[in-house]
Amino acid sequence: MRRSDREVKDRDGIEEIMRQCLVCHVGMADGGAPYVVPQNFGYRFADDGTLELYFHSALTGKKLDVIRKNNKVCFEMTVEGEQIRADSPCNWGCYYTSVIGYGEAVIIEDAAEKREGLSILFKHQSGLDVEFDDKQAESVCVYKIVSKEFTGKRKQKPGELAEA
């Protein structure tokens, strides 16, 4: 990261950013072309610090076709802040926090793990604890991104303290 002064490395800081995000952009390689999809997500950290992001989709489609061919992915999520206006257009920007990382997408086949993934996703999106049944889990595809390589970044207003 070029701006190490803006880097967020600690898990608590990264999780604080992720709690505020409802959409994660997942980047894939479709042959020689990039393919990016915005998706609602849920997450958890494994005991070893690995980040697991959970998504659901239709049972068929381009996204799943691409993952089956090449499961290496990149992901990004952002909390957009206030715009920064300056005398020169070259100095405009905005305050933000973001998380970006790399990992492998895994399509979940096990019914119990699909139900758990859906519950994790729904909890993050709604704040509600919901248990899904087998019929609900069978009606969608659930996949997760497993990542050991992720970091946060924050550009905050001068004098503003980092939340985590």
VENWO-V828810 format. One line per field, one symbol per residue. burial: b if it has 9 or more other ideal C-beta (glycine too) atoms within 8 Angstrom, else e. A space follows every 50 residues. Layout:
burial = ???
This chain:
burial = eeeeebbbeeeebbbbbbeebebbbbbbbbeeeebeeebebbbebeeeeb bbbbbbbeeeeebbebbeeeeebbbbbebebeebeeeeeeebebbbbbbb bbbbbbbbeeeebbbebbbbbbbbeeeeeeebeeebbeebbbbbbbbeeb bbbbbbeeeeeeee
